[in-house]
Amino acid sequence: MPDGLSVYLKALWFDAKNDWSGAHDLVDQLPGEDAAYVHAYLHRKEGDQFNADYWYRRAGRIRPKLALKEEWEELVSFFLAK
């Protein structure tokens, strides 16, 4: 894992390495919209749309109509820009 990543980018790194649990564990108990945004994506990827929609609402967003890969790229860009 590259040094200096935020917890959100670390979670996305784990997700890219096919470690959904590792990614989820990093954001599961974090407060705030940023954590909810990553959390929502992870549950969408898991296939739990009901739970994903809950987390998108907590993040102040709606579930995107993007492919999962495109959403992952959007999330990475979003957090790299912060």
Helices and strands as residue ranges (DSSP letters): H 7-16, H 20-27, H 33-46, H 49-58, H 68-80
